[in-house]
Amino acid sequence: MADKKISELEFPNAIRPNDLLLFVTTTGRNDQLTNTKLELSGLFGNIPSPIAFNDGINTVSDANNICTVSETISHVEGSSVGEITTKLDNGKQGQLKVLTMTSQQGFPVTVLGENIAGVSSISFNNVGDTLTLMFTNSPAGSNWIILSSHGVTIQ
């Protein structure tokens, strides 16, 4: 492998925990650069804080009642016209999803629980109502699992 530049290497078809990552780090008082390696399985052991999701924000409102799963965070906005009803599509194994009410004009936003384990619906009524979910594939079926909730009405 030493005969290729990093830019000439091929992308892997799959990533495994024992795959190695190459890092160039500074060491010593003179900030000399040194090549080091790390197994992928050890990468997330000491992540410096804060951790942030930077994949965009989906807004659920009377103009757009679709709650996407391609963005980690969804802002839900209550309508002055009537209740908004939405649902979540299936996600990917281990995917996180956070929904929070950022605006309230009078009517709630309801997420149908078709694929949320043990839930028929979740209503957001007040600014700050928040729901955090994780998607899991299991032999019993694929579902979003509620990790935490604040202020929402779960039925």
C-alpha positions as CSV (number, residue, x, y, z in Angstrom):
1,M,0.0,0.0,0.0
2,A,2.9,2.4,0.4
3,D,3.2,2.7,-3.3
4,K,-0.1,4.7,-3.6
5,K,-1.2,8.1,-2.6
6,I,-4.2,8.3,-0.3
7,S,-6.2,10.0,-3.1
8,E,-5.6,7.0,-5.3
9,L,-7.0,4.4,-2.9
10,E,-10.3,2.7,-3.6
11,F,-13.4,3.2,-1.3
12,P,-14.3,0.0,0.6
13,N,-17.5,-2.0,-0.1
14,A,-18.1,-2.5,3.6
15,I,-16.6,-1.2,6.9
16,R,-15.6,-3.6,9.6
17,P,-14.7,-2.8,13.3
18,N,-11.1,-4.1,12.8
19,D,-10.5,-1.8,9.8
20,L,-7.7,0.7,10.4
21,L,-7.8,4.5,10.1
22,L,-4.8,6.5,9.3
23,F,-4.2,9.7,11.3
24,V,-1.4,12.3,11.1
25,T,-0.9,13.8,14.5
26,T,1.5,16.2,16.2
27,T,3.8,15.0,18.9
28,G,6.4,16.5,21.2
29,R,7.3,20.1,21.8
30,N,8.2,20.8,18.2
31,D,4.8,19.7,16.8
32,Q,6.4,17.1,14.6
33,L,4.0,15.2,12.4
34,T,3.7,11.5,13.0
35,N,1.6,8.8,11.2
36,T,-0.6,6.8,13.6
37,K,-3.3,4.2,13.2
38,L,-6.5,3.4,15.0
39,E,-9.0,0.5,14.7
40,L,-12.4,1.7,13.7
41,S,-13.9,0.0,16.8
42,G,-12.0,2.4,19.0
43,L,-12.9,5.6,17.1
44,F,-15.9,6.6,19.1
45,G,-14.5,5.8,22.6
46,N,-13.4,9.4,23.3
47,I,-15.2,11.9,21.1
48,P,-14.6,15.4,22.2
49,S,-17.8,17.3,23.1
50,P,-20.0,18.7,21.8
51,I,-21.4,16.3,19.3
52,A,-23.7,17.9,16.8
53,F,-25.9,16.7,14.0
54,N,-25.4,18.6,10.8
55,D,-27.6,17.0,8.3
56,G,-30.2,19.7,8.1
57,I,-33.6,20.3,9.7
58,N,-37.0,19.2,8.5
59,T,-39.9,21.5,9.4
60,V,-43.4,19.9,9.8
61,S,-46.1,22.6,9.4
62,D,-49.4,23.1,7.7
63,A,-47.4,24.0,4.5
64,N,-45.5,20.7,4.8
65,N,-46.9,17.8,6.8
66,I,-44.1,15.4,5.9
67,C,-41.8,14.3,8.7
68,T,-38.7,13.0,6.9
69,V,-36.1,10.6,8.3
70,S,-33.3,11.9,6.1
71,E,-32.6,14.7,8.7
72,T,-32.0,13.9,12.3
73,I,-33.9,16.9,13.6
74,S,-37.5,17.9,12.8
75,H,-39.1,21.1,14.0
76,V,-42.9,20.7,14.4
77,E,-45.1,23.9,14.1
78,G,-48.6,23.9,15.4
79,S,-51.1,25.5,12.9
80,S,-53.9,28.1,13.4
81,V,-55.9,26.4,10.7
82,G,-56.3,22.8,12.2
83,E,-54.5,19.8,13.5
84,I,-51.5,18.5,11.5
85,T,-51.1,14.7,11.2
86,T,-47.9,13.1,10.1
87,K,-46.0,9.8,10.4
88,L,-42.4,8.6,10.3
89,D,-41.0,6.3,7.6
90,N,-38.8,3.5,8.6
91,G,-35.2,4.5,9.3
92,K,-31.9,2.6,9.4
93,Q,-30.6,0.4,12.1
94,G,-29.5,2.6,15.1
95,Q,-30.7,5.9,13.4
96,L,-31.7,8.7,15.8
97,K,-34.6,11.1,15.2
98,V,-35.5,14.1,17.3
99,L,-38.7,16.0,17.0
100,T,-39.4,19.3,18.9
101,M,-42.2,21.8,18.8
102,T,-40.7,25.2,17.9
103,S,-43.9,27.1,17.2
104,Q,-47.5,26.8,18.3
105,Q,-50.4,28.7,16.6
106,G,-53.2,26.9,18.4
107,F,-53.6,23.3,17.0
108,P,-51.5,20.3,17.9
109,V,-49.2,18.2,15.6
110,T,-49.9,14.5,15.8
111,V,-47.4,11.8,14.8
112,L,-49.2,8.5,14.0
113,G,-47.5,5.5,15.7
114,E,-47.8,3.0,12.8
115,N,-44.1,2.0,13.3
116,I,-43.4,3.4,16.8
117,A,-43.3,0.5,19.2
118,G,-46.3,0.3,21.5
119,V,-47.7,3.7,20.4
120,S,-50.8,4.6,18.4
121,S,-50.1,8.4,18.3
122,I,-47.9,11.1,19.8
123,S,-49.2,14.7,20.1
124,F,-47.1,17.9,20.3
125,N,-49.1,20.7,22.0
126,N,-46.7,23.2,23.4
127,V,-43.4,24.8,22.3
128,G,-40.6,22.7,23.8
129,D,-42.4,19.4,23.5
130,T,-39.7,17.0,22.4
131,L,-39.4,13.3,21.4
132,T,-36.2,11.4,20.8
133,L,-36.4,8.0,19.0
134,M,-34.0,5.3,17.7
135,F,-34.9,2.9,14.9
136,T,-34.2,-0.8,15.4
137,N,-34.6,-3.9,13.2
138,S,-35.5,-6.9,15.2
139,P,-37.1,-10.3,14.6
140,A,-40.3,-8.9,16.1
141,G,-40.4,-6.2,13.5
142,S,-38.7,-2.9,12.6
143,N,-39.8,0.0,14.8
144,W,-38.9,3.4,16.2
145,I,-38.3,3.1,19.9
146,I,-38.9,6.0,22.2
147,L,-35.7,6.9,24.1
148,S,-37.0,10.1,25.8
149,S,-40.0,12.4,25.7
150,H,-40.8,15.8,27.2
151,G,-44.3,17.2,27.3
152,V,-45.7,15.2,24.4
153,T,-48.9,13.2,24.9
154,I,-48.3,9.5,24.1
155,Q,-51.2,7.2,23.4
